[in-house]
Amino acid sequence: MEVDLREYLTKLVTDWQKKRPPKEKLSQVCKLLSDELPSWVKDKDDPKQVAKLLEDELDDLGELEKAQEYLEKMSSEEMEKMDLRSFLIKFQSNNREEDSHLLIRVIYHDNKYGEIDSFKLDKLIALGKIKKFCRSGGWVTIGVDPIRGMGGTYNGSDRRKPSVIKFS
């Protein structure tokens, strides 16, 4: 499905402005992408202007094509439930190499989809922030499906912990 990135960003910004409490400013969530972006976005009320700034920043970061590809792979249900913060997290300016960490798809209790750094999964489960997460075998429902560390044993490698390389 071909989707225009700027139109989708405009939709996410509009939804953010309608649904978020005033203390959660648009400029704050834009900081996920760039430290400079909040000052550019701060006085903008027009979602189309903000979407253009976001798109320009993705282009500057070399992430524009990746963002478009990601958008085209999303199902219409995911697109509808994705929020601006989750979408921007995917393209953070402190973007690490794709293979150096693992992003895990999650569903929050408000049925919004998002992606989190893998090392945050245990904490979010413990805090009761997520309803489901996706692993290689499919979606896992918290409190229903078996989860490592919550009874039972697991003898495989722990891919969620950051690797440590020791130099002699």
C-alpha positions in Angstrom: 0.0 0.0 0.0 1.5 3.4 -1.0 1.2 6.0 1.7 2.5 9.5 1.6 4.9 10.0 4.5 4.0 13.7 5.0 0.3 13.0 5.0 0.8 10.3 7.6 3.0 12.6 9.8 0.4 15.3 9.5 -2.2 12.8 10.8 0.0 11.7 13.7 0.7 15.4 14.7 -3.0 16.2 14.5 -3.9 13.2 16.6 -1.2 14.1 19.1 -2.5 17.7 19.4 -6.1 16.4 20.0 -5.4 13.6 22.4 -2.4 14.6 24.5 -2.6 16.6 27.8 -1.2 20.1 27.6 1.9 19.2 29.6 3.0 16.7 27.0 4.0 19.3 24.4 4.5 18.4 20.8 8.0 20.0 20.9 9.0 17.5 23.7 8.1 14.4 21.6 9.9 15.9 18.6 13.1 15.9 20.7 13.2 12.2 20.1 14.3 12.9 16.6 16.6 15.9 17.1 17.7 18.2 19.9 17.1 21.2 17.6 13.6 20.2 16.5 11.8 21.3 19.6 12.7 25.0 19.1 11.6 24.8 15.5 8.3 23.1 16.4 7.5 25.1 19.6 5.5 27.9 18.0 3.9 25.8 15.2 0.2 25.0 15.4 -0.3 23.8 11.9 0.2 20.0 11.7 1.3 20.3 8.1 4.1 22.7 9.0 5.2 20.3 11.8 5.0 17.3 9.5 7.2 19.1 7.0 9.8 19.9 9.7 9.7 16.2 10.8 10.1 15.0 7.2 13.0 17.5 6.6 14.7 16.2 9.8 14.3 12.6 8.8 15.9 13.6 5.4 18.8 15.3 7.2 19.3 12.2 9.3 19.4 10.0 6.2 16.2 8.2 7.5 13.6 9.5 5.1 13.7 6.4 2.8 13.7 4.1 5.8 10.7 5.9 7.3 8.8 5.6 4.0 9.7 1.9 3.7 8.6 1.3 7.4 5.3 3.1 6.7 4.6 1.0 3.6 5.2 -2.3 5.6 2.7 -1.3 8.3 -0.7 -2.8 8.3 -3.6 -0.3 8.1 -4.5 -1.4 11.7 -1.0 -0.6 12.9 -1.1 2.8 11.1 -4.3 3.7 12.8 -3.1 2.7 16.2 0.5 4.1 16.0 1.1 7.4 17.8 3.7 10.0 17.0 6.1 9.1 19.9 6.3 5.5 18.8 6.8 6.4 15.2 9.6 8.9 16.0 11.3 6.4 18.4 11.9 4.2 15.4 14.0 7.0 13.9 15.8 8.6 16.9 18.7 10.8 16.1 20.9 8.7 18.4 20.1 5.9 16.0 22.4 2.9 16.6 23.4 0.5 13.9 20.3 -1.6 13.1 22.0 -4.9 14.2 23.5 -3.5 17.4 20.2 -3.7 19.3 16.8 -5.2 19.0 13.5 -3.3 18.7 10.5 -5.2 20.0 7.0 -4.5 18.8 4.5 -3.9 21.7 0.8 -3.2 22.2 0.1 -0.9 25.1 -3.0 -1.2 27.3 -4.8 1.5 25.2 -4.3 -0.8 22.2 -1.7 1.5 20.6 1.2 -0.2 18.8 4.8 0.9 19.4 8.3 -0.3 19.3 10.7 -0.3 22.3 14.4 -1.0 22.8 14.6 -4.6 23.8 16.4 -3.9 27.1 13.3 -1.9 28.3 11.0 -4.9 27.9 11.4 -6.4 31.4 10.9 -3.0 33.1 7.7 -2.2 31.1 6.3 -5.7 31.8 7.1 -5.2 35.5 5.4 -1.7 35.5 2.3 -3.1 33.8 2.7 -0.7 30.8 2.3 -3.2 28.0 -0.4 -5.7 27.1 1.4 -7.7 24.5 4.8 -8.0 22.8 5.9 -9.7 19.7 8.7 -12.3 19.7 9.8 -14.6 16.8 7.0 -17.1 17.5 4.3 -14.4 17.5 2.5 -12.2 19.9 2.8 -12.9 23.7 0.0 -11.8 26.0 1.2 -10.7 29.4 -0.3 -12.7 32.2 -1.5 -15.4 29.8 1.5 -16.7 27.8 4.7 -18.0 29.5 7.4 -15.3 29.9 11.0 -15.7 30.9 11.7 -14.8 34.5 8.0 -15.3 35.6 8.3 -19.0 36.5 9.7 -21.7 34.4 13.2 -21.9 33.0 15.0 -20.5 29.9 18.4 -21.8 28.8 18.8 -19.8 25.6 20.9 -16.7 25.0 19.5 -13.4 26.3 19.4 -11.2 23.2 17.8 -8.3 25.1 20.8 -7.5 27.2 23.3 -5.2 25.5 26.5 -6.9 24.5 29.7 -6.1 26.3 33.0 -6.4 24.6 36.1 -6.5 26.8 39.5 -5.4 25.4 42.6 -6.8 27.1 
